[in-house]
Amino acid sequence: MPSLDDLRKRISSVKSTQKITKAMKMVAAAKLRKAQESAEKGRPFSRKMNDIILNLTTSMSNTDNAPKLLIGTGKDETHLCVIMTADRGLCGGFNSNVCKLAKVHFEKNLKENKNLKIITVGTKGFDQLKREYGKYIIEKITFKDKRQIGFVEAEVIGKKILDLFEKKEFDKCTLFFNQFKNVITQTPQAQQIIPAKKNGNSEKEEKQEQEFYEFEPDQDEILEDLLPKNISTQVYKAFLENAASEQGSRMTAMDNATRNAGDLVEKLTINYNRSRQASITKELIEIISGAESL
């Protein structure tokens, strides 16, 4: 049984931890609002760019001469997976949920005897994947020193993906990230960006995709310029979604940690009071016994 001094130290330690988790919750709540606004504002732009590309695809008369970024290499042998996680922890299941979804994708490809290449963006994703899939990781990217990630960082990753594609290093590329829904819910997503793939859309979005556009200059020239930009745009959208999801997950995790710390302090205080009462009672019995013996 722990002594009174040990219990006092434990209570003091838990209270200090509770102050830290409460402060982290408040910081995450402050950052979440701005990150959520950025993510919500970025969605229409990335969605519209996809709509335009899909519209151009359906209106093309000769797909044989279409850009490889749009139709792919014609093979399905090598898959490049870009895993986007955070550089910091203490955010619940934010990082592990993305890695779990990615691992399912990895195992599926490996069972089909396909080549696998992995790029990790964020140190936490690398830490979780290096032991089991370290031999497939071709590059580790981190922006830990950056205070805020912008489109410039997304272009860096986009250029790396395009360079690998031009060197015929892979046939398909998939992004893995968390999509922000609310503070409690962040959904892991797997989005194929090379070749361009139509996602499951609602009837309203399908009607918008079928709208007629007049293009100037011709479609091939537009696609040649638009497709590389779309890669960076989708990466940036994933960054924005991840930023909001990370803060939402951290806010929830720190709130739970603060509550758990409070419950633990109550239990330790009860144990301390009981131990103190037992100690005082024992001392009184010893004093009374000593007095009676005299």
C-alpha positions as CSV (number, residue, x, y, z in Angstrom):
1,M,0.0,0.0,0.0
2,P,1.4,3.4,-1.0
3,S,2.4,5.8,1.8
4,L,0.8,9.2,2.4
5,D,3.8,10.9,0.9
6,D,3.6,8.8,-2.2
7,L,-0.2,9.6,-2.6
8,R,0.4,13.3,-2.1
9,K,3.1,13.3,-4.8
10,R,0.9,11.3,-7.2
11,I,-2.1,13.7,-6.7
12,S,0.2,16.7,-7.3
13,S,1.6,15.0,-10.5
14,V,-1.9,14.2,-11.9
15,K,-3.1,17.8,-11.2
16,S,-0.1,19.2,-13.1
17,T,-0.8,16.9,-16.0
18,Q,-4.5,18.0,-15.9
19,K,-3.4,21.6,-16.2
20,I,-1.3,20.8,-19.3
21,T,-4.1,18.8,-21.0
22,K,-6.6,21.6,-20.3
23,A,-4.2,24.1,-21.8
24,M,-3.6,21.9,-24.9
25,K,-7.4,21.5,-25.3
26,M,-7.9,25.3,-25.3
27,V,-5.0,25.8,-27.8
28,A,-6.5,23.1,-30.1
29,A,-9.9,24.7,-29.9
30,A,-8.5,28.1,-30.9
31,K,-6.6,26.6,-33.9
32,L,-9.5,24.4,-34.9
33,R,-11.8,27.3,-35.9
34,K,-9.3,28.7,-38.4
35,A,-8.3,25.3,-39.7
36,Q,-12.0,24.3,-40.2
37,E,-12.7,27.5,-42.1
38,S,-9.7,26.9,-44.4
39,A,-10.8,23.3,-45.1
40,E,-14.4,24.2,-45.9
41,K,-13.2,27.0,-48.2
42,G,-10.8,24.7,-50.0
43,R,-13.3,22.0,-50.8
44,P,-15.3,23.8,-53.5
45,F,-12.1,24.7,-55.4
46,S,-10.7,21.2,-55.5
47,R,-14.1,19.7,-56.3
48,K,-14.7,22.2,-59.1
49,M,-11.3,21.4,-60.6
50,N,-12.1,17.7,-60.6
51,D,-15.4,18.5,-62.3
52,I,-13.7,20.4,-65.1
53,I,-11.2,17.6,-65.7
54,L,-14.0,15.0,-65.8
55,N,-16.0,17.2,-68.2
56,L,-13.0,17.5,-70.4
57,T,-12.5,13.7,-70.2
58,T,-16.0,12.9,-71.3
59,S,-15.9,15.4,-74.2
60,M,-12.6,14.2,-75.6
61,S,-13.1,12.4,-79.0
62,N,-9.7,10.6,-79.0
63,T,-8.6,9.2,-75.7
64,D,-5.6,7.5,-77.1
65,N,-3.7,10.8,-77.3
66,A,-4.9,11.9,-73.9
67,P,-2.3,12.9,-71.2
68,K,-1.0,10.0,-69.2
69,L,-1.9,11.8,-66.0
70,L,-5.6,11.5,-67.1
71,I,-5.8,7.9,-68.5
72,G,-2.7,6.3,-66.8
73,T,0.1,4.3,-68.2
74,G,-2.2,1.4,-69.2
75,K,-0.6,-0.8,-66.5
76,D,-1.5,-1.7,-62.9
77,E,1.7,-3.0,-61.6
78,T,3.2,-0.4,-59.3
79,H,1.3,1.6,-56.8
80,L,2.5,4.8,-55.1
81,C,0.9,5.6,-51.7
82,V,1.3,9.0,-50.1
83,I,0.4,8.8,-46.4
84,M,-0.3,12.1,-44.9
85,T,-0.2,12.3,-41.1
86,A,0.9,14.8,-38.4
87,D,4.3,15.6,-37.1
88,R,3.0,15.7,-33.5
89,G,1.2,13.3,-31.4
90,L,-1.4,13.6,-28.5
91,C,-4.3,13.8,-31.0
92,G,-6.1,10.5,-30.3
93,G,-6.5,8.1,-33.2
94,F,-5.9,10.7,-35.9
95,N,-2.6,9.2,-37.1
96,S,-3.3,5.6,-36.4
97,N,-6.7,5.7,-38.3
98,V,-5.0,6.8,-41.5
99,C,-2.2,4.2,-41.2
100,K,-4.8,1.5,-40.6
101,L,-6.6,2.4,-43.8
102,A,-3.3,2.5,-45.6
103,K,-2.2,-0.9,-44.3
104,V,-5.4,-2.5,-45.7
105,H,-4.5,-1.0,-49.1
106,F,-0.9,-2.2,-48.8
107,E,-1.9,-5.8,-48.0
108,K,-4.4,-5.9,-50.8
109,N,-1.7,-4.8,-53.3
110,L,0.9,-7.2,-52.0
111,K,-1.5,-10.1,-52.1
112,E,-2.1,-9.3,-55.8
113,N,1.7,-9.3,-56.3
114,K,1.9,-5.6,-57.2
115,N,4.9,-3.4,-56.5
116,L,4.4,-1.0,-53.6
117,K,6.1,2.3,-53.0
118,I,5.3,4.6,-50.1
119,I,5.9,8.3,-49.4
120,T,5.2,9.4,-45.8
121,V,4.3,13.0,-45.1
122,G,4.7,13.6,-41.4
123,T,6.9,11.9,-38.8
124,K,4.1,10.0,-37.1
125,G,3.1,8.1,-40.2
126,F,6.7,7.1,-40.8
127,D,7.1,5.9,-37.2
128,Q,4.0,3.7,-37.4
129,L,4.9,2.2,-40.8
130,K,8.7,1.9,-40.8
131,R,8.8,-1.4,-38.8
132,E,6.4,-3.4,-41.0
133,Y,6.7,-1.6,-44.3
134,G,10.1,0.2,-44.0
135,K,11.5,-1.5,-47.2
136,Y,8.7,0.0,-49.3
137,I,9.2,3.6,-48.1
138,I,11.1,5.5,-50.7
139,E,11.0,8.9,-49.1
140,K,10.1,10.6,-45.8
141,I,8.8,14.2,-45.9
142,T,8.3,16.4,-42.9
143,F,7.4,20.0,-42.5
144,K,7.9,20.0,-38.7
145,D,9.9,23.3,-38.8
146,K,7.1,25.0,-40.8
147,R,4.7,27.0,-38.6
148,Q,1.9,26.8,-41.1
149,I,1.7,24.6,-44.2
150,G,0.6,26.3,-47.4
151,F,0.3,25.7,-51.1
152,V,4.0,26.0,-51.6
153,E,4.6,22.8,-49.5
154,A,1.8,21.1,-51.4
155,E,3.6,21.9,-54.7
156,V,6.8,20.4,-53.3
157,I,5.0,17.1,-52.8
158,G,3.1,17.5,-56.1
159,K,6.4,17.9,-58.0
160,K,7.9,14.9,-56.4
161,I,4.9,12.8,-57.5
162,L,5.0,14.2,-61.0
163,D,8.8,13.6,-61.3
164,L,8.3,9.9,-60.3
165,F,5.5,9.5,-62.8
166,E,7.5,11.0,-65.6
167,K,10.3,8.5,-64.8
168,K,7.7,5.7,-65.0
169,E,8.3,4.8,-61.3
170,F,4.6,3.9,-60.7
171,D,1.3,3.4,-62.5
172,K,-1.2,4.6,-59.9
173,C,-1.0,7.1,-57.0
174,T,-3.3,7.2,-54.0
175,L,-3.5,9.9,-51.3
176,F,-4.3,8.9,-47.7
177,F,-5.6,11.6,-45.3
178,N,-8.3,12.4,-42.8
179,Q,-11.4,14.2,-43.9
180,F,-12.8,16.6,-41.3
181,K,-16.5,16.3,-40.5
182,N,-16.8,17.6,-37.0
183,V,-14.8,17.8,-33.8
184,I,-15.7,14.2,-32.9
185,T,-15.6,12.6,-36.4
186,Q,-12.7,12.5,-38.8
187,T,-13.0,10.0,-41.6
188,P,-9.9,8.4,-43.2
189,Q,-9.9,8.7,-47.0
190,A,-8.1,7.1,-49.9
191,Q,-8.2,9.3,-53.0
192,Q,-6.6,8.1,-56.3
193,I,-5.1,11.1,-58.1
194,I,-3.1,9.4,-60.9
195,P,-4.8,8.5,-63.1
196,A,-7.7,10.8,-62.5
197,K,-10.6,8.8,-61.1
198,K,-14.2,9.7,-60.7
199,N,-15.3,9.6,-57.0
200,G,-18.7,8.6,-55.9
201,N,-20.8,11.8,-56.3
202,S,-24.3,12.7,-55.6
203,E,-27.0,13.2,-58.3
204,K,-26.6,17.0,-58.0
205,E,-22.8,16.8,-58.5
206,E,-23.2,14.4,-61.5
207,K,-25.6,16.9,-63.2
208,Q,-23.0,19.7,-62.6
209,E,-20.3,17.5,-64.2
210,Q,-22.5,17.0,-67.3
211,E,-22.8,20.8,-67.9
212,F,-21.4,22.0,-71.2
213,Y,-18.3,24.1,-71.1
214,E,-16.7,26.1,-73.9
215,F,-12.9,25.9,-73.7
216,E,-10.3,28.3,-75.0
217,P,-7.6,27.2,-76.1
218,D,-8.3,23.6,-77.0
219,Q,-8.9,20.7,-74.5
220,D,-5.5,19.1,-74.9
221,E,-3.6,22.3,-74.1
222,I,-5.9,23.0,-71.1
223,L,-5.4,19.5,-69.7
224,E,-1.6,19.7,-70.1
225,D,-1.6,22.7,-67.8
226,L,-4.5,21.8,-65.5
227,L,-3.6,18.2,-64.6
228,P,-0.2,18.9,-62.9
229,K,-1.9,21.8,-61.0
230,N,-4.7,19.4,-60.0
231,I,-2.1,17.1,-58.3
232,S,-0.8,19.9,-56.1
233,T,-4.4,21.1,-55.5
234,Q,-5.6,17.7,-54.2
235,V,-2.5,17.5,-52.0
236,Y,-3.2,20.9,-50.6
237,K,-6.8,19.9,-49.9
238,A,-5.6,16.9,-48.0
239,F,-3.3,19.2,-46.0
240,L,-6.2,21.4,-45.1
241,E,-8.5,18.5,-44.2
242,N,-5.7,17.0,-42.1
243,A,-5.0,20.3,-40.3
244,A,-8.7,20.6,-39.2
245,S,-8.9,16.9,-38.4
246,E,-5.7,17.0,-36.3
247,Q,-6.9,19.9,-34.1
248,G,-10.4,18.4,-33.7
249,S,-9.0,15.0,-32.7
250,R,-6.5,16.7,-30.3
251,M,-9.2,18.8,-28.8
252,T,-11.4,15.7,-28.1
253,A,-8.4,13.7,-26.8
254,M,-7.2,16.4,-24.4
255,D,-10.8,16.9,-23.2
256,N,-11.0,13.2,-22.4
257,A,-7.6,13.3,-20.8
258,T,-8.6,16.2,-18.6
259,R,-11.8,14.4,-17.5
260,N,-9.8,11.2,-16.7
261,A,-7.3,13.2,-14.8
262,G,-10.0,14.7,-12.7
263,D,-11.5,11.3,-12.0
264,L,-8.1,10.0,-11.0
265,V,-7.5,12.9,-8.6
266,E,-10.8,12.2,-6.9
267,K,-10.0,8.5,-6.5
268,L,-6.5,9.3,-5.2
269,T,-7.9,11.9,-2.8
270,I,-10.3,9.3,-1.4
271,N,-7.5,6.8,-0.9
272,Y,-5.3,9.5,0.7
273,N,-8.1,10.5,3.1
274,R,-8.7,6.8,4.0
275,S,-5.0,6.1,4.5
276,R,-4.6,9.3,6.6
277,Q,-7.6,8.4,8.7
278,A,-6.3,4.9,9.3
279,S,-2.9,6.3,10.2
280,I,-4.4,8.7,12.7
281,T,-6.6,6.0,14.2
282,K,-3.5,3.7,14.6
283,E,-1.5,6.5,16.3
284,L,-4.4,7.2,18.7
285,I,-4.7,3.5,19.5
286,E,-0.9,3.4,20.2
287,I,-1.1,6.5,22.5
288,I,-4.1,5.1,24.4
289,S,-2.5,1.7,24.8
290,G,0.7,3.3,26.0
291,A,-1.2,5.5,28.5
292,E,-3.1,2.5,29.9
293,S,0.1,0.5,30.3
294,L,1.4,3.2,32.6
